Amino acid sequence: MDEKPEGSGTDSADVKGAPLPSETTNVDNGVSTDLINASGHIQEVDRNFSLLTLTGVGINQGSTWGPAGSSIIIALFNGGPPGVLYEFIVVSVCYWVVAACIAELASAIPSSGGVYHWASVTPGKKWGRVVGFYAGYWNWLGWTLGGVSVASIAGNIFVQMYAAHHPDLIVQPWHIFLASVIIAWMACFLVCFGNRLMPHLNGIGIFITVAGVVITIVVVAAMPGSGGRPAHASSSFVWSEWQDTGLGYPQGFVFIAGMLNGAFSVGTPDAVSHLAEEIPLPGVNLPKAIAFQMVIGFVTGFFYLVAILYAINDFEALATSPFPIAEIYFQATQSAAGEIDLLALLLFAILLTLVCVFIASGRVLWTLGRDNATPFPKFLTTINKRFGMPLNATMCCGVLTTVLLCIYVGSTIAFNALVGSYVLLSSSSYIAAILPNLLTGRKNIIYGPFHMKGALGFVMEFIACAYMIVWFVIYCFPPALPVTAATMNWSSLIWGGLTILVTLWWFVSARKGYKGPQAIGGMESVAEKVRRVSVSNGVGGA
């Protein structure tokens, strides 16, 4: 690693000499208290997070076992249990490479804009402004649709918990919609009005998330085969018996397409980057938090999947179940109470994920607004002084989430297509930041403490981009053949439609008023900036 001056983690007491002309300075006992952070903006939010609590955001948002279990039916139809496990392993390895590239950029430019800011720098001055604009919107839309998806999962879990004690209940879409909206606003209000509690919540959340998966693993591993319950599934069923579920594709392609479930569970390594301006020493701590998120997410997710797959004793029942993970829990425990208890643990993990999604989506919208990339930028960029966070931007994300959840009532097919485009949008934003860095010879970034030197950086970025570009196309294929309106994959159409809307906004307004990030090229401390200005003016020494 290369050691660089640590930018936005510099304490104000370290700043000596005259302030930069672009820096607004308050004076408290002769010390500058307002710093220009790595985003090029005045530091507006408090640095409430530590490495532990920042890691909590990554682990809770990327609680891989929760989304993996909630959406397991997708992977089960792509090869059965062996497909679930091996697809998860392969996609995790691919995302480790993507995460390493993101960690390097986060270390170099620790801005709350994250991908948006990096994509504005890596292409160079000629193309950075427009590439960053699209990357920012793709990233924000990805986070927003991801939040809609997580809210619907939470609503579904809650309704299934109720249905477990009321077997005569016929679950209607409006049941899940209502539960999802209530849960979404609970999470949104917690983020907005409990901002100073967020570090503590996410610190505690590490324990809740890890304890939840450990308890679940122990229960589903211990109960089958005891007390007259059906025995565990065989090892061959879990590890080697490929299930041909008649999707109409060659089995090799079925495996590749099934990696979407793993991508949905693992694919948000930029989560902690959006808190870059709320943690000391972000250039050092962001890469560490990303690493912890990916490692802990993989370990807990893998062992969780192994445990629940061994608990299956009626594979056919999963295909007709409205919520397959609930059916797996019931098969493991043979008890409605046991099913509800395990679903409650899953719900806690998903709720923590939803809280972290609102943290990220609100921060991304806020950073876009402060560079005039959005409508009503003054409204969206207001930092609420009482709560110390971008209240208006986060509330707007809550409103949009509610509007999109309404689609669930009208058509679950349209809703699933909408939220399914989340992976395409987030991948597009990552490509927009990483690919230009590769194509320009990695020369437009002043690298931070975490730096992949020499050929390693080129190889990692090539693998990351190749993976995301190839799978972008694969994830647009219909889930089964022959194709009907019900089985068509509309994700590419939605991605294209949203991109067209972003393009229209660019030409209608943003092209003229959008400024782009204020700091282009890398990360420095204010103290270093002041030193250079002083030296150039003949005021100080090196």
Secondary structure, 3 states (H helix, E strand, C coil): CCCCCCCCCCCHHHCCCCCCCCCCCCEECCEECCCECCCCCECCCCCCCCHHHHHHHHHHHCCCHHHHHHCHHHHHCCEHHHHHHHHHHHHHHHHHHHHHHHHHHHHHCCCCCCHHHHHHHCCCHHHHHHHHHHHHHHHHHHHHHHHHHHHHHHHHHHHHHHHHHCCCCCCCHHHHHHHHHHHHHHHHHHHHHCHHHHHHHHHHHHHHHHHHHHHHHHHHHHCCCCCCCCCCCCHHHHHCCCECCCCCCCHHHHHHHCHHHHHHHHCCCCHHHHHHHHCCCHHHHHHHHHHHHHHHHHHHHHHHHHHHHHCCCCHHHHHHCCCHHHHHHHHHHCCHHHHHHHHHHHHHHHHHHHHHHHHHHHHHHHHHHHCCCCCCHHHHCCCECCCCECHHHHHHHHHHHHHHHHHHHHCHHHHHHHHHCHHHHHHHHHHHHHHHHHHCCCCCCECCCCCCCHHHHHHHHHHHHHHHHHHHHHCCCCCCCCCCCCCCCCHHHHHHHHHHHHHHHHHHHHHHHCCCCCCCCECCCHHHHHHHHHHHCCCCCC
